Amino acid sequence: MRKDYQKLNTSYTYLVTGSAGFIGFHLTKQLLELGCRVIGYDNLNDYYDPALKMARLEVLSQHDLLFTFIEGDLADKEKLDATFAEFKPQIVVNLAAQAGVRYSIDNPQAYLQANLVGFFNVLEACRHFPVKHLLYASSSSVYGMNSKIPFSTADKSDSPVSLYAATKKSNELLAHSYCHLYGIPSTGLRFFTVYGPYGRPDMAYFSFTEKILAGRTIKVFNQGDMYRDFTYIDDIVEALQRILCNPPLPNEQGNKYKLYNIGNNSPEKLLYFIETLEKSLGRKAKIEFLPMQPGDVYQTYADVSALMEDFDFKPDTALSVGIDRFVQWYKTYYDI
């Protein structure tokens, strides 16, 4: 662990964009439970059911003395700047983004606005209202079709196979330039297939659950011959909590800039994932096998050695444990 490691500072104000989203909700909830002041920022768009986002906000609103929610779009520079000016956050966690690989093929404009214009506005706000640390969500998608495994942050990541991945790589480059030019300490977080309660309905584990319970057919691409490094949400939050108050040390160029993989370091075959889900649900899936979809990659596999070296932590929740917890939440939430 870093010699200068600092525990979470509960006297700071934390700004979490995408606070009504999956990861943003869980991080915000954890910070509030630890007694931190959190400013949540989210545009509550309808990419998936806004009712789920409202349910997350209802949970967060129970901490009304510590939590302030602002409905706003990152592309709205004036509103974002006003938020920074009013609350003066010390730590900014940018988790707001247009997510989804396949959706980016048919709806590219949404990604340019949220992931490029929006992130640029966050960087500008951090420039004009200086912060102690900016953390932002990148993605395992930046590795594209890399064949070397496990994926290391030292590997090349300049051949994205989806627009979503290209925007996430662009975020890393923009953050690097702002770190170099304006001294903004920045940490990029390459998340690997995050899942768990209050998750995203567009992701396979969520949509498969819905369809299996309804007796509908699930579509499985590349004949099921794909591997994913499934990472349980609690592990993501634990990693974030450790990194928050520890901006990067200066690198060889003197820049406080760092990238981390946050993954389970244990890829599972898609068919095993389906078997695990079937076992938790007590139902068999009806499967339609299809070819590989544009933008998809064969496997993801995180090298988390840097995370372990700096923060003495690696995600390790077993898929069977995480899926059981998700299914339990799903049945409760949807009253099944």
C-alpha positions in Angstrom: 0.0 0.0 0.0 1.2 3.6 -0.7 3.2 5.0 2.2 1.2 8.2 2.0 -2.2 6.4 1.9 -5.0 8.5 3.3 -8.3 7.2 4.7 -11.6 8.6 3.5 -11.9 12.2 4.7 -15.5 12.8 5.9 -15.0 16.5 6.2 -14.7 16.8 2.4 -17.6 17.6 0.0 -17.9 14.9 -2.7 -19.5 15.7 -6.1 -20.8 12.5 -7.8 -22.1 12.8 -11.3 -24.4 10.0 -12.4 -25.5 9.7 -8.8 -28.9 8.1 -9.8 -27.0 5.6 -12.0 -25.9 2.2 -11.0 -22.3 2.7 -9.7 -23.0 6.3 -8.8 -25.9 5.3 -6.5 -23.9 2.7 -4.7 -20.9 5.0 -4.2 -23.1 7.8 -3.0 -25.0 5.5 -0.6 -21.7 4.3 0.9 -20.3 7.9 1.3 -23.5 9.1 3.0 -23.5 6.1 5.4 -20.0 7.0 6.4 -21.1 10.6 7.1 -19.8 12.4 4.0 -21.4 15.4 2.4 -22.4 14.4 -1.2 -23.7 16.5 -4.0 -25.4 14.2 -6.5 -25.7 15.4 -10.2 -27.8 13.4 -12.8 -30.0 14.2 -15.8 -32.3 11.2 -15.1 -32.5 10.4 -18.8 -34.7 7.6 -20.1 -32.0 5.3 -21.6 -33.5 2.8 -19.3 -36.5 2.9 -16.9 -36.3 6.2 -15.0 -38.4 4.6 -12.2 -35.4 2.6 -11.2 -33.3 5.8 -11.0 -36.0 7.4 -8.9 -36.0 4.4 -6.6 -32.3 4.8 -6.1 -32.8 8.5 -5.3 -35.4 7.6 -2.8 -32.9 5.5 -0.9 -30.3 8.3 -1.0 -32.9 11.0 0.1 -33.1 9.2 3.5 -29.8 11.0 4.2 -31.3 14.4 3.5 -29.0 16.3 5.9 -25.9 15.2 4.0 -27.2 14.7 0.4 -28.1 17.4 -2.1 -29.4 16.3 -5.5 -29.2 18.5 -8.6 -31.0 17.4 -11.8 -28.8 18.6 -14.5 -27.0 17.6 -17.7 -23.3 17.7 -17.9 -23.7 19.3 -21.4 -25.3 22.3 -19.6 -22.0 24.1 -18.7 -23.7 27.0 -16.9 -25.5 24.7 -14.5 -22.5 22.6 -13.9 -20.3 25.6 -13.2 -22.9 27.0 -10.9 -22.9 23.7 -8.9 -19.1 23.8 -8.5 -19.2 27.5 -7.5 -21.9 26.9 -4.9 -20.7 23.7 -3.3 -16.9 23.8 -3.9 -16.3 20.1 -3.9 -12.9 18.8 -2.9 -13.4 15.4 -4.7 -15.2 14.9 -8.0 -16.2 11.5 -9.2 -17.5 11.6 -12.8 -19.7 8.5 -13.3 -22.3 10.2 -15.6 -22.1 8.9 -19.1 -24.0 7.4 -21.9 -23.4 3.7 -21.4 -23.8 0.6 -23.6 -21.7 -0.7 -26.5 -24.6 -1.8 -28.8 -26.7 1.4 -28.2 -23.8 3.5 -29.5 -24.1 1.9 -32.9 -27.5 3.4 -33.5 -27.4 6.4 -31.3 -24.0 8.0 -31.7 -25.1 11.5 -30.9 -25.9 10.7 -27.3 -22.4 9.5 -26.7 -20.8 12.7 -28.2 -22.9 14.9 -25.9 -22.7 13.0 -22.7 -19.2 11.4 -22.9 -17.3 14.1 -24.8 -19.0 17.5 -24.3 -20.1 16.5 -20.8 -16.7 15.3 -19.7 -15.0 18.4 -21.2 -17.3 20.6 -19.1 -16.3 18.6 -16.0 -12.7 19.2 -16.8 -13.2 22.9 -17.3 -15.1 23.1 -14.0 -12.3 21.4 -12.2 -9.9 23.8 -13.9 -11.7 26.9 -12.8 -12.9 25.6 -9.4 -9.8 23.6 -8.4 -10.3 20.2 -6.7 -8.0 17.9 -4.8 -8.8 14.9 -7.0 -10.9 14.0 -10.1 -11.9 10.4 -10.6 -13.7 9.4 -13.7 -15.2 6.2 -15.2 -13.4 4.7 -18.1 -14.1 1.1 -19.3 -12.6 -2.2 -20.1 -13.9 -1.6 -23.6 -10.9 0.6 -24.4 -8.8 -2.6 -24.8 -10.8 -3.5 -27.9 -9.7 -6.8 -29.5 -6.4 -7.0 -27.6 -5.3 -10.6 -27.5 -2.7 -10.3 -24.7 -4.3 -11.2 -21.4 -4.8 -10.1 -18.7 -5.4 -6.6 -19.9 -2.9 -4.2 -18.3 -3.1 -0.4 -18.2 0.4 -0.5 -19.8 -1.1 -2.2 -22.9 -2.0 -0.3 -26.1 -5.6 0.8 -26.2 -5.8 2.8 -29.4 -8.0 0.5 -31.5 -11.5 0.8 -30.1 -14.2 -1.3 -31.8 -17.2 0.7 -30.6 -18.0 4.4 -30.4 -18.6 3.9 -26.7 -15.0 2.7 -26.2 -13.7 5.5 -28.4 -15.4 8.1 -26.1 -14.0 6.5 -23.0 -10.5 6.4 -24.4 -11.0 10.1 -25.4 -11.9 10.8 -21.7 -8.5 9.4 -20.7 -6.6 11.5 -23.2 -8.5 14.7 -22.3 -7.9 14.1 -18.6 -4.2 13.6 -19.2 -3.9 16.9 -21.1 -5.8 18.8 -18.4 -3.7 17.2 -15.7 -0.5 18.2 -17.6 -1.7 21.7 -18.5 -3.6 22.7 -15.4 -2.4 20.4 -12.7 -5.7 18.6 -12.1 -4.9 15.3 -10.2 -6.8 12.7 -12.2 -7.5 9.0 -11.9 -9.2 7.0 -14.6 -11.0 3.8 -13.6 -11.4 1.1 -16.2 -14.4 -0.9 -14.9 -14.9 -4.5 -15.9 -18.6 -5.8 -16.4 -20.0 -4.4 -13.1 -23.2 -6.2 -11.8 -25.3 -6.3 -8.7 -28.5 -5.0 -7.0 -30.1 -1.9 -8.4 -28.1 -2.6 -11.6 -28.6 -1.5 -15.2 -31.6 -3.2 -17.0 -29.7 -3.0 -20.3 -27.0 -5.4 -19.1 -27.1 -9.1 -19.8 -27.5 -10.4 -16.2 -30.5 -8.1 -15.7 -32.3 -8.6 -19.0 -31.6 -12.4 -18.9 -33.2 -12.6 -15.4 -36.3 -10.8 -16.6 -36.6 -13.0 -19.7 -35.9 -16.3 -17.9 -38.5 -15.6 -15.3 -41.0 -14.7 -18.0 -40.2 -17.8 -20.0 -38.9 -15.8 -22.9 -35.9 -16.6 -25.1 -32.5 -15.0 -24.4 -30.1 -14.1 -27.2 -26.6 -15.4 -26.7 -24.0 -14.1 -29.1 -20.9 -15.8 -30.6 -22.6 -19.1 -29.7 -21.9 -18.3 -26.0 -18.1 -18.5 -26.6 -17.2 -15.3 -24.8 -15.6 -14.5 -21.5 -16.3 -11.6 -19.1 -14.5 -10.4 -15.9 -17.7 -10.0 -13.9 -17.1 -7.5 -11.0 -19.5 -7.2 -8.1 -20.7 -3.7 -7.3 -19.5 -3.8 -3.6 -16.0 -4.5 -4.8 -16.1 -1.5 -7.1 -17.3 0.8 -4.3 -14.5 -0.5 -2.0 -11.9 0.2 -4.6 -13.3 3.7 -5.1 -13.5 4.4 -1.4 -9.8 3.6 -1.1 -8.7 5.8 -4.1 -10.9 8.8 -3.4 -8.6 10.7 -1.0 -5.4 9.5 -2.7 -4.7 11.5 -5.8 -1.9 10.0 -8.0 1.7 10.6 -7.1 3.7 12.5 -9.8 4.8 10.3 -12.6 8.0 10.6 -14.6 6.6 13.6 -16.4 5.6 15.2 -13.1 1.9 14.7 -13.8 -0.5 13.4 -11.1 -2.3 11.1 -13.5 -3.1 7.4 -13.1 -5.2 4.6 -14.6 -6.5 1.5 -12.8 -8.3 -1.6 -13.9 -11.0 -2.5 -11.5 -12.1 -6.1 -12.3 -12.4 -9.5 -10.7 -9.2 -10.8 -12.3 -11.1 -14.0 -13.1 -13.0 -14.1 -16.4 -16.0 -16.5 -16.6 -17.4 -18.1 -19.8 -20.7 -16.6 -20.8 -22.4 -20.1 -20.7 -21.2 -20.6 -17.1 -22.6 -17.2 -16.2 -26.0 -18.4 -17.6 -25.8 -21.6 -15.7 -25.1 -19.7 -12.5 -28.1 -17.4 -13.1 -30.3 -20.4 -13.9 -29.3 -22.0 -10.6 -30.1 -18.9 -8.6 -33.4 -18.4 -10.4 -34.4 -22.1 -10.2 -35.4 -21.9 -13.9 -33.8 -23.0 -17.2 -33.2 -20.5 -19.9 -34.5 -20.8 -23.5 -31.5 -19.8 -25.6 -31.1 -18.5 -29.1 -27.5 -18.7 -30.2 -26.4 -15.9 -32.6 -23.1 -14.7 -34.2 -20.9 -12.1 -32.6 -22.4 -8.6 -32.6 -20.6 -5.5 -34.0 -18.7 -3.7 -31.2 -18.5 -6.8 -28.9 -15.2 -8.3 -27.8 -14.3 -11.9 -27.2 -13.1 -11.5 -23.6 -12.2 -9.1 -20.9 -9.7 -9.9 -18.2 -8.3 -7.3 -15.7 -4.7 -7.1 -14.5 -5.3 -5.5 -11.1 -1.7 -5.5 -9.9 -1.5 -1.7 -9.7 -4.6 -1.6 -7.6 -3.2 -4.2 -5.3 0.2 -2.5 -5.0 -1.2 0.9 -4.3 -4.3 0.1 -2.2 -3.8 -3.5 -1.0 -7.1 -4.5 -2.6 -8.5 -6.6 -5.4 -12.1 -7.5 -6.2 -12.8 -11.1 -5.3 -16.6 -11.7 -4.9 -17.4 -15.0 -6.6 -19.9 -14.9 -9.4 -22.2 -17.3 -7.6 -22.3 -15.1 -4.5 -22.9 -11.9 -6.5 -25.6 -13.4 -8.7 -27.5 -14.8 -5.7 -27.5 -11.3 -4.1 -28.7 -9.7 -7.3 -31.5 -12.3 -7.8 -32.6 -11.8 -4.2 -32.8 -8.0 -4.7 -34.6 -8.5 -8.1 -37.3 -10.6 -6.7 -37.8 -8.2 -3.8 -37.8 -5.1 -5.9 -40.2 -6.5 -8.5 -42.3 -8.3 -5.9 -41.8 -11.8 -7.4 
